[in-house]
C-alpha cells in the first residue's frame, strides 16, 4: 500500500450493468485473491479456543521505531474492537412489544457503533500503521457495514463480505494473519452476528427463501468445509450434517457446523424443507474437498456476481478501487443517485411525491409521473465517465455501441392513460 491514497467509499453499482463492470474491477480481483487465500489458510485447522500468540515479526510497514510489528497485539486490539461492539449490544436491549422482524433498538445500537468504530480504528492505525492513518475512512465503512443495515434491519452475505474486506484491508496495510488467527477473529465475528440476529430478530437480507444456501451466511460454509479437508481422520462426513447432535458437538471448532447449528436453532421442521440446498449437499456430495469447491464456485456466482448483494459494496481509492484490473483505468460510472433502500417517500406542499434522503434533497420519482414528464434513465457517454440523462437528449451513437439496454428496468415509464374505446363500448357503458 506504499503511496496509497484513501478516500470515503462511494456507491458505484446502481444496476446490473454496474455489476458487470464490477466483474472486471481491481476491487473484485483483490477480494477473490484474499478470500481464496483464507480458504486455503484454514484447511485442516480447528477454531482455536484462545487467542493465538505470536512474537514480533519484521515488517517494513510497521509503526514501531525498530521496524517491527506485533501481529499478536494487532489481533488483540482488533478482537477488543469486536468485544466492545458486543458490550454495546448488551447495553442496548431490545424494545418490548411483539415484532416479527427488526427490533427498533437495533438502530440505537448502530448509532452507538457509528460513533465508536472510527475512534477505535484510529487508535489501531496510530499504534501500528501511523503512515496510513488516513485509511481510517475506508476501514470504518467496511467494518460498519459488516453488521447489517440500520435502515432495513437485516443481515446477509453482503455484510459478511464487508467483514472479510476489513480483514483483507488490514493485511494490505501489513498485518499478515495465519490460519489460526483468521479463524479466531472470524469465529468472534460470527458469534457477535448470531447474537445480533437473535437479539434484534434481524431479517434476512435479500434471502432467496428455501432456494438459497442460507439466510445470512455463505462464506462461513466454505471456510468450514475447508477445515475438514486434508485430514487423516474425519470426525464428520457431509452425510453426517443431518445429525443435529453431531453438528452441535463440533460447532465450537468448525465454522460449517457452527453456522449450521445456528440454522437448527432458529428454524424448525425437517432439514430438507427449511434448508433444501444444504440438505442436498449432505446427500449428494461425498467429500469435503468437493463441498468446498462447489460452494466457492457458487459464492462467486451467487454473491459476488449478484446485483442485490454487491450494490451495497462501496469503493474507495485505496483498498478496493473502482478501476479496471487490467488497464488500471477508471471504470465507467453513473452520476450519484440515492439508494432506494435508504430513502423515504414524502409529499411537498403541491402534493408531488418525491424521495427524501438527507443531504441529497428531494428527487422526484419518475415512475409516478405520466405524459411528457415521464423519462427513461438512459446512459450518456462522456469520455470514460458514464452518466444518466433524460431521454430528450439525442444520443445517436448509443446503438452502435450496444448501450441501449443499460437502463434499469425499474425506471420504465408508467402510463395512466386509458386505451381508447370503440363506439359500441361507449354505447354499452352509457347508462339508459
C-alpha positions as CSV (number, residue, x, y, z in Angstrom):
1,X,0.0,0.0,0.0
2,X,3.0,2.3,-0.3
3,X,1.9,5.7,-1.5
4,X,-1.8,4.7,-1.3
5,X,-4.5,7.4,-1.4
6,X,-7.6,6.8,0.7
7,X,-11.0,8.5,0.3
8,X,-14.5,8.0,1.6
9,X,-16.0,5.0,-0.2
10,X,-18.7,5.8,-2.8
11,X,-21.6,3.9,-4.3
12,X,-20.7,2.8,-7.8
13,X,-23.2,-0.1,-8.6
14,X,-26.7,1.1,-9.4
15,X,-27.9,-1.6,-11.7
16,X,-27.0,-4.9,-13.5
17,X,-24.6,-3.0,-15.8
18,X,-22.6,-1.8,-12.8
19,X,-22.5,-5.3,-11.5
20,X,-21.0,-6.3,-14.9
21,X,-18.3,-3.6,-14.6
22,X,-17.6,-4.9,-11.1
23,X,-16.6,-8.3,-12.5
24,X,-13.6,-6.6,-14.3
25,X,-12.6,-4.4,-11.4
26,X,-9.4,-4.4,-9.4
27,X,-11.6,-4.4,-6.3
28,X,-13.1,-7.8,-7.1
29,X,-9.7,-9.2,-8.0
30,X,-8.4,-8.3,-4.6
31,X,-11.4,-9.7,-2.8
32,X,-11.2,-13.0,-4.6
33,X,-7.4,-13.2,-4.0
34,X,-7.7,-12.7,-0.3
35,X,-10.8,-14.9,0.1
36,X,-9.1,-17.7,-1.7
37,X,-6.1,-17.2,0.5
38,X,-8.1,-17.5,3.7
39,X,-9.9,-20.6,2.4
40,X,-6.5,-22.3,1.9
41,X,-5.1,-21.0,5.2
42,X,-7.8,-22.6,7.4
43,X,-7.5,-26.0,5.7
44,X,-7.5,-28.9,8.3
45,X,-7.4,-26.5,11.2
46,X,-9.8,-26.2,14.2
47,X,-11.1,-22.9,15.6
48,X,-8.7,-22.0,18.5
49,X,-10.4,-21.5,21.8
50,X,-7.9,-18.9,22.9
51,X,-6.1,-16.0,21.2
52,X,-3.1,-17.5,19.3
53,X,0.2,-16.0,20.5
54,X,2.9,-14.9,18.1
55,X,6.0,-12.9,18.6
56,X,7.3,-9.9,16.8
57,X,7.8,-10.1,13.1
58,X,9.7,-8.0,10.7
59,X,7.6,-5.6,8.6
60,X,8.5,-2.6,6.6
61,X,5.0,-1.2,7.2
62,X,5.2,-1.4,11.0
63,X,4.7,1.5,13.3
64,X,7.4,0.6,15.8
65,X,10.7,2.5,15.9
66,X,12.7,-0.7,15.3
67,X,10.6,-1.6,12.3
68,X,8.8,-4.5,14.0
69,X,5.0,-5.1,14.3
70,X,3.5,-7.4,16.9
71,X,0.9,-9.4,15.0
72,X,-0.4,-10.7,18.3
73,X,-1.0,-7.2,19.6
74,X,-2.8,-6.1,16.4
75,X,-5.0,-9.2,16.7
76,X,-5.7,-8.5,20.3
77,X,-6.6,-4.9,19.6
78,X,-8.9,-5.8,16.7
79,X,-10.6,-8.5,18.8
80,X,-11.1,-5.9,21.6
81,X,-13.0,-3.8,19.0
82,X,-15.3,-6.7,18.4
83,X,-15.7,-7.3,22.1
84,X,-16.6,-3.6,22.6
85,X,-19.3,-3.8,20.0
86,X,-20.6,-6.9,21.8
87,X,-20.6,-4.9,25.0
88,X,-22.7,-2.2,23.4
89,X,-25.1,-4.9,22.3
90,X,-25.5,-5.9,26.0
91,X,-26.1,-2.2,26.9
92,X,-28.8,-1.9,24.2
93,X,-31.5,-4.4,25.0
94,X,-34.4,-4.9,22.5
95,X,-37.5,-2.8,22.9
96,X,-40.5,-4.6,24.4
97,X,-43.5,-5.5,22.2
98,X,-44.3,-8.0,19.5
99,X,-42.5,-7.6,16.3
100,X,-41.6,-10.5,14.0
101,X,-38.6,-8.9,12.3
102,X,-36.3,-5.9,13.1
103,X,-36.5,-4.6,16.7
104,X,-36.1,-0.9,16.5
105,X,-33.4,-0.9,19.3
106,X,-31.1,-2.2,16.6
107,X,-30.9,1.3,15.2
108,X,-29.8,2.6,18.6
109,X,-27.0,0.1,18.6
110,X,-25.9,1.2,15.1
111,X,-25.9,4.8,16.3
112,X,-23.5,3.8,19.1
113,X,-21.1,1.8,16.9
114,X,-21.1,4.6,14.3
115,X,-19.6,6.8,17.0
116,X,-17.1,4.4,18.4
117,X,-15.8,2.5,15.4
118,X,-13.9,5.5,13.9
119,X,-12.2,6.2,17.2
120,X,-11.3,2.6,17.8
121,X,-9.8,2.2,14.3
122,X,-8.0,5.5,14.5
123,X,-6.2,4.2,17.7
124,X,-5.3,0.9,16.0
125,X,-3.8,2.7,13.0
126,X,-1.9,5.1,15.2
127,X,-0.4,2.3,17.2
128,X,0.6,0.0,14.3
129,X,0.3,1.8,11.0
130,X,0.9,5.6,11.6
131,X,1.8,6.1,7.9
132,X,-1.7,5.1,6.9
133,X,-3.9,7.0,9.4
134,X,-5.9,8.4,6.5
135,X,-7.0,4.8,5.8
136,X,-9.5,5.1,8.7
137,X,-12.3,6.4,6.5
138,X,-12.3,3.3,4.3
139,X,-11.8,0.8,7.1
140,X,-14.6,2.5,9.0
141,X,-17.1,2.0,6.2
142,X,-16.3,-1.7,5.7
143,X,-16.4,-2.5,9.4
144,X,-19.6,-0.6,10.0
145,X,-21.2,-2.4,7.0
146,X,-20.3,-5.8,8.5
147,X,-23.2,-5.8,10.9
148,X,-26.3,-5.4,8.8
149,X,-28.3,-2.4,7.8
150,X,-29.7,0.1,10.3
151,X,-32.3,1.2,7.8
152,X,-33.6,-2.2,6.6
153,X,-32.9,-4.0,9.9
154,X,-31.4,-7.0,8.1
155,X,-28.2,-9.0,7.7
156,X,-26.9,-11.0,4.7
157,X,-24.0,-12.2,2.7
158,X,-23.1,-8.7,1.6
159,X,-22.4,-7.7,5.2
160,X,-20.4,-10.9,5.6
161,X,-18.3,-9.8,2.6
162,X,-17.6,-6.4,4.1
163,X,-16.1,-8.1,7.2
164,X,-13.7,-10.1,5.1
165,X,-12.9,-6.9,3.2
166,X,-12.0,-5.3,6.5
167,X,-9.6,-8.2,7.4
168,X,-8.1,-8.1,3.9
169,X,-7.6,-4.3,4.2
170,X,-5.6,-4.8,7.4
171,X,-3.5,-7.3,5.5
172,X,-2.9,-4.8,2.8
173,X,-1.5,-2.5,5.5
174,X,0.9,-5.1,6.7
175,X,-0.9,-7.3,9.3
176,X,-0.3,-10.8,8.0
177,X,-2.6,-13.4,9.7
178,X,-2.1,-17.2,9.7
179,X,-5.0,-19.7,9.6
180,X,-5.4,-20.0,13.4
181,X,-5.5,-16.2,13.8
182,X,-8.0,-15.7,11.0
183,X,-10.3,-18.5,12.3
184,X,-10.2,-16.9,15.8
185,X,-11.2,-13.5,14.5
186,X,-13.8,-14.8,12.1
187,X,-15.3,-17.0,14.9
188,X,-15.6,-14.0,17.1
189,X,-17.4,-12.1,14.3
190,X,-19.9,-15.0,13.7
191,X,-20.7,-15.2,17.4
192,X,-21.4,-11.5,17.5
193,X,-23.6,-11.6,14.4
194,X,-25.5,-14.6,15.7
195,X,-26.2,-12.7,18.9
196,X,-27.2,-9.6,16.9
197,X,-29.7,-11.6,14.8
198,X,-31.3,-13.2,17.9
199,X,-31.4,-10.0,20.0
200,X,-33.0,-7.8,17.3
201,X,-34.6,-10.6,15.2
202,X,-32.9,-9.2,12.1
203,X,-34.5,-10.1,8.7
204,X,-32.5,-12.0,6.1
205,X,-31.1,-9.5,3.6
206,X,-32.3,-10.4,0.1
207,X,-32.9,-14.0,1.1
208,X,-33.9,-16.5,-1.6
209,X,-36.1,-18.3,0.9
210,X,-35.9,-22.0,0.8
211,X,-34.0,-21.9,-2.5
212,X,-30.9,-20.1,-1.0
213,X,-28.0,-21.7,0.7
214,X,-28.5,-19.8,4.0
215,X,-30.5,-16.7,5.0
216,X,-27.4,-14.9,6.4
217,X,-24.1,-16.6,5.6
218,X,-22.2,-18.3,2.8
219,X,-18.5,-17.8,3.2
220,X,-18.6,-19.4,6.7
221,X,-19.7,-22.7,5.0
222,X,-16.8,-22.5,2.5
223,X,-14.3,-21.9,5.4
224,X,-15.8,-24.7,7.4
225,X,-15.7,-27.2,4.6
226,X,-12.0,-26.3,4.1
227,X,-11.4,-27.0,7.8
228,X,-12.5,-30.6,7.2
229,X,-10.2,-31.1,4.2
230,X,-6.8,-32.9,4.2
231,X,-7.3,-34.7,7.4
232,X,-6.1,-38.2,8.1
233,X,-9.2,-39.0,10.2
234,X,-12.5,-37.2,9.8
235,X,-14.9,-36.8,12.7
236,X,-17.7,-35.9,10.2
237,X,-18.6,-36.5,6.6
238,X,-21.0,-34.4,4.6
239,X,-23.7,-37.1,5.1
240,X,-23.4,-36.5,8.9
241,X,-24.8,-33.0,8.6
242,X,-28.3,-34.4,9.1
243,X,-27.2,-35.4,12.7
244,X,-28.1,-32.4,14.9
245,X,-26.3,-33.8,17.9
246,X,-23.0,-34.2,15.9
247,X,-23.3,-30.8,14.3
248,X,-23.7,-29.2,17.7
249,X,-20.8,-31.2,19.1
250,X,-18.4,-29.7,16.6
251,X,-19.9,-26.2,16.4
252,X,-17.2,-24.8,18.6
253,X,-14.3,-26.0,16.4
254,X,-15.8,-25.9,12.9
255,X,-17.4,-22.9,11.1
256,X,-19.6,-25.1,8.9
257,X,-21.1,-26.8,12.0
258,X,-21.3,-23.5,13.9
259,X,-23.3,-21.9,11.2
260,X,-25.5,-24.9,10.5
261,X,-26.1,-25.3,14.2
262,X,-27.4,-21.7,14.3
263,X,-29.8,-22.7,11.5
264,X,-31.1,-25.6,13.5
265,X,-31.5,-23.2,16.5
266,X,-33.6,-20.6,14.7
267,X,-35.5,-22.9,12.3
268,X,-37.9,-25.7,13.0
269,X,-39.2,-28.5,10.8
270,X,-37.4,-31.1,8.7
271,X,-33.9,-30.2,7.4
272,X,-34.9,-30.9,3.8
273,X,-37.7,-28.3,4.0
274,X,-36.1,-25.3,5.7
275,X,-32.6,-25.7,4.1
276,X,-33.0,-27.8,0.9
277,X,-29.7,-26.8,-0.6
278,X,-27.7,-27.7,2.5
279,X,-29.7,-30.9,2.7
280,X,-28.9,-31.8,-0.9
281,X,-25.2,-31.1,-0.3
282,X,-25.3,-33.6,2.6
283,X,-27.0,-36.2,0.5
284,X,-25.2,-35.8,-2.9
285,X,-21.6,-34.7,-2.2
286,X,-19.4,-37.3,-0.7
287,X,-16.2,-35.5,0.2
288,X,-15.3,-32.2,1.8
289,X,-13.0,-31.0,-1.0
290,X,-15.9,-31.3,-3.4
291,X,-18.1,-29.4,-1.0
292,X,-15.5,-26.6,-0.7
293,X,-15.0,-26.4,-4.5
294,X,-18.7,-26.3,-5.2
295,X,-19.5,-23.7,-2.5
296,X,-16.6,-21.4,-3.7
297,X,-17.9,-21.6,-7.2
298,X,-21.4,-20.8,-6.0
299,X,-20.1,-17.9,-4.0
300,X,-18.5,-16.2,-7.0
301,X,-21.8,-16.6,-9.0
302,X,-24.5,-16.1,-6.3
303,X,-22.8,-13.4,-4.1
304,X,-20.0,-11.6,-6.0
305,X,-22.0,-11.5,-9.3
306,X,-25.4,-10.6,-7.9
307,X,-26.7,-7.0,-8.0
308,X,-28.8,-7.2,-4.8
309,X,-25.7,-8.2,-2.9
310,X,-22.9,-6.1,-4.4
311,X,-24.9,-2.9,-4.8
312,X,-24.2,-2.2,-1.1
313,X,-20.4,-2.7,-1.5
314,X,-18.9,0.8,-2.0
315,X,-15.5,1.7,-3.3
316,X,-12.7,4.0,-2.1
317,X,-9.4,4.7,-3.8
318,X,-7.1,2.7,-1.5
319,X,-8.2,-0.8,-0.7
320,X,-10.8,-1.5,-3.3
321,X,-10.6,1.0,-6.2
322,X,-13.2,1.3,-8.9
323,X,-10.7,0.7,-11.7
324,X,-10.2,-2.0,-14.4
325,X,-7.9,-4.8,-13.1
326,X,-6.0,-5.0,-16.5
327,X,-5.7,-1.4,-17.6
328,X,-5.9,0.3,-14.2
329,X,-8.1,3.0,-15.7
330,X,-11.3,4.2,-14.0
331,X,-14.3,2.1,-14.8
332,X,-17.5,3.8,-16.3
333,X,-19.5,5.4,-13.6
334,X,-23.0,6.8,-13.1
335,X,-23.9,10.1,-11.5
336,X,-24.6,9.7,-7.8
337,X,-28.2,8.9,-7.1
338,X,-30.0,8.0,-3.9
339,X,-30.0,4.4,-2.7
340,X,-33.6,3.2,-2.8
341,X,-33.2,1.4,0.5
342,X,-32.1,4.5,2.4
343,X,-34.7,7.0,1.4
344,X,-38.3,7.8,2.4
345,X,-41.1,9.0,0.2
346,X,-42.6,12.4,1.1
347,X,-45.1,14.9,-0.4
348,X,-44.4,18.6,-0.8
349,X,-46.9,21.4,-0.5
350,X,-48.2,20.8,-4.0
351,X,-48.8,17.1,-3.4
352,X,-45.9,16.0,-5.6
353,X,-44.4,12.7,-4.3
354,X,-40.7,12.6,-4.1
355,X,-37.9,10.7,-2.3
356,X,-36.1,12.4,0.6
357,X,-32.6,11.4,1.6
358,X,-31.0,13.9,3.9
359,X,-28.3,15.9,2.2
360,X,-29.3,14.7,-1.2
361,X,-32.6,16.6,-1.0
362,X,-35.7,15.6,-2.9
363,X,-35.5,13.5,-6.1
364,X,-38.8,13.2,-8.0
365,X,-39.8,9.6,-8.6
366,X,-40.2,9.4,-12.4
367,X,-42.2,6.2,-12.1
368,X,-45.1,8.2,-10.6
369,X,-45.2,10.8,-13.5
370,X,-47.1,10.5,-16.7
371,X,-47.2,12.0,-20.2
372,X,-44.3,14.2,-21.3
373,X,-42.8,14.3,-17.8
374,X,-42.0,10.6,-17.8
375,X,-38.5,9.7,-18.8
376,X,-36.3,6.7,-19.1
377,X,-32.9,6.5,-17.3
378,X,-30.6,6.3,-20.3
379,X,-26.8,6.3,-20.2
380,X,-24.7,9.0,-21.8
381,X,-21.1,8.6,-22.6
382,X,-18.7,11.3,-21.9
383,X,-15.1,10.2,-22.3
384,X,-14.6,7.4,-19.7
385,X,-17.5,8.6,-17.5
386,X,-21.0,7.3,-17.9
387,X,-23.8,9.4,-16.5
388,X,-27.6,9.3,-16.7
389,X,-29.5,11.8,-18.8
390,X,-33.2,12.5,-19.7
391,X,-34.3,10.8,-22.9
392,X,-34.9,14.1,-24.7
393,X,-31.2,14.3,-25.2
394,X,-30.2,12.8,-28.5
395,X,-27.6,10.0,-28.4
396,X,-27.3,8.7,-31.9
397,X,-24.1,6.8,-31.2
398,X,-25.6,4.6,-28.5
399,X,-27.0,1.9,-30.8
400,X,-23.7,1.2,-32.4
401,X,-22.0,0.8,-29.0
402,X,-24.7,-1.6,-27.7
403,X,-25.6,0.5,-24.7
404,X,-29.3,0.9,-25.4
405,X,-30.3,-1.8,-22.9
406,X,-28.3,-0.5,-20.0
407,X,-31.2,1.4,-18.3
408,X,-32.6,-0.4,-15.3
409,X,-36.0,-1.9,-15.9
410,X,-37.4,-0.4,-12.8
411,X,-37.3,3.1,-14.4
412,X,-39.5,2.2,-17.3
413,X,-42.3,4.8,-17.6
414,X,-45.8,4.1,-16.3
415,X,-48.8,5.5,-18.1
416,X,-52.1,6.4,-16.5
417,X,-53.9,7.0,-19.8
418,X,-56.8,4.6,-20.6
419,X,-56.9,2.9,-24.0
420,X,-59.5,4.4,-26.5
421,X,-62.8,2.6,-26.5
422,X,-64.9,1.8,-29.6
423,X,-68.4,3.3,-30.3
424,X,-70.1,0.1,-29.2
425,X,-68.2,0.1,-25.9
426,X,-69.2,3.7,-25.3
427,X,-72.8,2.9,-26.1
428,X,-72.8,-0.1,-23.8
429,X,-71.2,1.9,-20.9
430,X,-73.7,4.8,-21.3
431,X,-76.5,4.5,-18.7
432,X,-80.0,4.3,-20.0
